[in-house]
């Protein structure tokens, strides 16, 4: 890992002021996949708008010289949430009886990868949360498995699989304690 140049982390609880920055970073982060329906910028924008209106929405963006270089955002999910219901096998009540934070999306521009920026964004987002667990879904093929391995190194463990939409690949669902 190389050392990250100076970045400023900013936390947002409303999508209004940060939507454009999220779309800009997403388009560069997912550039090789944008031709696939699930990864198209318009599909991401629709998911982003839905997530931005859900309870507990929080986004953390990293800025360098005033330009966004990475982001992560999530929402609170509660017992019975469709997030939990789409996982196979169904998660144990240990994870689902109390609210959790679902990290819905994250990414860092290619020039900022392997600098620690993604971990700083992730940790800053979790630092804002009161829930006992953080969960996320990852494409096990992303980065030839490197993204999944990275999340494991951050303390996440696999608990199942989910296909959130027909256009989505089957994702690995991971979870870890926050504190």
Steps between C-alpha positions, in 0.01 A plus 500: 500500500627843413438797726189697423549866419303737718128441483207659675219272615152652495187340645153559356159391627309643205544407137411846367843665516711196417310311228705645212831414665382143566397455137831643373714270712279198430531552122879484520515220757264276300611612151587148378152375600276789393382310190326245728142595596553460877810721493374775267519849650121536460443176698738619770323838510166326555644288783671805647176699504318212671779449755527874566139500618535200731546525878847572629652602167861609546767556237869568552697645212873559474612819328846594375552859391122547510429208263325178611727195481299234684184428691297254702142524615253295695166483676346353810327165446267347757356160575281389209666736249505368143881512517494210747219314323695471172797322661541125470528340742303741720734665751475404865307720741833595656536741206140589417317569828667837553555771238815471290663727246508373144787644299325534168778630277857618505790566272824686451627648173771279347777752568414486872490122541755332724553823693286420806229740383230232478571383855497857633161564336361170630620560855370858501158376391487231769614753762171688445289192575336368817395163356683189628570354153595615152407289200577527131465309176797446272535351157743213567646549151581871558869560451549127444396441861721773647208714618348208690840423654541866597170497690606179677820677606281776648323246722197408288388137476278333242144420614321418175416606147251740346388611157335838572356533148472285189773710332736464797762229529472265797677684782673375814345648815750589772465633855719624786457664838537878487651560843 
